[in-house]
């Protein structure tokens, strides 16, 4: 089947997820849902979950981009103050896959490992053997390590935000500790990719600012994936907006 891909130059207004999602625009996989209160929920606060949501109608082009969104992780059903807290997991990732078509995207989503892979891990073995250009910003709330029998070893025991590439959750190209990630409050996140430079701001504060040697952002299908294991959290996404310069050839 022939698929039509429309480049995203900019969503003038944020996608607020207040209405039902059209399956021709947003595809939901696994345990993800649209919460009737107006946001994406990737897992629910239950054990052994994995879910993802992708925009299959529009693609990012291979040019500089600014992405804004709100994120919320925690263990109370209502965002905001939460007195119910235990160790949470696992986190979620914003993913941009340079797939040739929806069929390749869906094959990648199906193959991705949950748990330590946050629903985007497809490389290296034993996670998987898929080689694909991709860009990820992970919001990780669980410490994995080789001593714990994991393929992924986190850079810190504290919650962190990491810049990852090509479906590989084992290499953190840039990262920062973010202990407040699972406080059950909404956080405003802005991600700028300019050439080989990546800047991430959370709640107005710069948290990542650096270059990744050889980074060549290819664009692609944008979406989100998250997972839980023995430990759990809600994984909420809202108010997504994107700006690119489509005059780039």
RALIN-V793151 format. One record per backbone hydrogen bond with DSSP energy under -0.5 kcal/mol. CO is the residue of the C=O (numbers start at 1). NH is the residue of the N-H. E is the energy in kcal/mol with one decimal. If there is no record, write none. Layout:
co: {CO & CO}
nh: {NH & NH}
e: {E & E}
//
This chain:
co: {3 & 4 & 5 & 6 & 7 & 9 & 10 & 14 & 15 & 22 & 22 & 25 & 25 & 25 & 27 & 29 & 29 & 33 & 33 & 35 & 35 & 39 & 40 & 41 & 44 & 46 & 49 & 50 & 51 & 52 & 53 & 54 & 54 & 57 & 59 & 60 & 61 & 64 & 65 & 66 & 67 & 68 & 69 & 70 & 71 & 72 & 73 & 74 & 83 & 87 & 90 & 90 & 91 & 92 & 93 & 93 & 94 & 95 & 96 & 97 & 97 & 101 & 102 & 103 & 104 & 105 & 106 & 107 & 108 & 113 & 113 & 113 & 114 & 115 & 117 & 117 & 120 & 121 & 122 & 123 & 124 & 124 & 128 & 130 & 133 & 134 & 135 & 136 & 137 & 138 & 138 & 139 & 140 & 142 & 144 & 145 & 145 & 146 & 159 & 160 & 161 & 162 & 162 & 163 & 163 & 164 & 165 & 167 & 167 & 167 & 168 & 168 & 170 & 171 & 174 & 176 & 178 & 180 & 181 & 184 & 187 & 188 & 189 & 190 & 191 & 192 & 192 & 193 & 194 & 196 & 197 & 198 & 199 & 200 & 200 & 201 & 202 & 205 & 208 & 210 & 211 & 212 & 220 & 221 & 222 & 223 & 224 & 225 & 226 & 227 & 229 & 231 & 234 & 235 & 236 & 237 & 238 & 240 & 241 & 242 & 243 & 244 & 245}
nh: {5 & 6 & 7 & 59 & 9 & 244 & 12 & 16 & 240 & 25 & 26 & 27 & 56 & 57 & 54 & 32 & 52 & 35 & 41 & 38 & 39 & 35 & 237 & 33 & 46 & 49 & 228 & 31 & 226 & 29 & 224 & 27 & 56 & 6 & 8 & 220 & 63 & 245 & 193 & 243 & 191 & 241 & 189 & 238 & 187 & 236 & 184 & 234 & 85 & 232 & 141 & 142 & 227 & 139 & 95 & 225 & 137 & 223 & 135 & 99 & 221 & 105 & 106 & 107 & 108 & 109 & 110 & 111 & 112 & 119 & 120 & 121 & 117 & 118 & 120 & 121 & 122 & 113 & 130 & 169 & 127 & 128 & 124 & 132 & 98 & 166 & 96 & 164 & 94 & 140 & 162 & 92 & 160 & 144 & 154 & 148 & 150 & 149 & 178 & 140 & 176 & 138 & 164 & 173 & 174 & 136 & 168 & 122 & 123 & 169 & 165 & 171 & 172 & 173 & 163 & 161 & 181 & 183 & 73 & 80 & 71 & 203 & 69 & 201 & 67 & 194 & 199 & 65 & 197 & 212 & 194 & 210 & 192 & 207 & 208 & 190 & 205 & 202 & 200 & 198 & 213 & 215 & 60 & 97 & 55 & 95 & 53 & 93 & 51 & 91 & 48 & 229 & 74 & 42 & 72 & 40 & 70 & 15 & 68 & 11 & 66 & 246 & 248}
e: {-0.6 & -0.5 & -0.5 & -2.5 & -0.8 & -4.1 & -0.9 & -0.9 & -1.9 & -1.9 & -3.1 & -0.5 & -2.7 & -0.8 & -2.3 & -1.4 & -2.0 & -0.6 & -2.9 & -2.5 & -1.0 & -2.6 & -2.0 & -2.9 & -1.7 & -0.6 & -2.6 & -2.5 & -2.4 & -3.1 & -2.5 & -3.0 & -0.7 & -1.3 & -2.8 & -1.6 & -1.9 & -0.6 & -2.6 & -2.2 & -3.1 & -2.6 & -3.1 & -2.1 & -2.4 & -3.1 & -2.7 & -3.6 & -0.9 & -0.6 & -2.5 & -0.7 & -1.8 & -3.5 & -0.6 & -2.2 & -2.0 & -2.2 & -1.9 & -1.6 & -2.5 & -2.1 & -3.0 & -1.9 & -2.0 & -2.6 & -2.4 & -1.6 & -1.4 & -2.0 & -0.5 & -0.9 & -1.9 & -1.9 & -2.7 & -1.2 & -0.7 & -2.4 & -1.8 & -0.6 & -1.9 & -0.7 & -0.6 & -0.6 & -2.6 & -2.3 & -2.2 & -2.3 & -2.5 & -0.6 & -2.1 & -1.8 & -2.1 & -0.7 & -2.7 & -1.0 & -2.1 & -1.7 & -3.6 & -2.3 & -2.1 & -2.6 & -0.6 & -2.0 & -0.9 & -2.5 & -1.6 & -2.4 & -1.5 & -0.7 & -0.5 & -0.7 & -0.6 & -0.9 & -3.0 & -2.4 & -1.8 & -1.5 & -0.7 & -3.3 & -2.3 & -3.2 & -2.2 & -2.5 & -2.8 & -0.5 & -2.4 & -1.9 & -2.4 & -2.7 & -2.7 & -2.2 & -3.0 & -2.9 & -1.9 & -2.4 & -1.9 & -2.7 & -2.7 & -3.0 & -0.6 & -2.3 & -2.8 & -2.3 & -2.6 & -2.9 & -2.1 & -2.9 & -2.0 & -1.0 & -1.3 & -2.2 & -0.9 & -2.6 & -1.9 & -2.8 & -2.9 & -3.5 & -2.9 & -2.5 & -2.1 & -0.9 & -1.2}
//
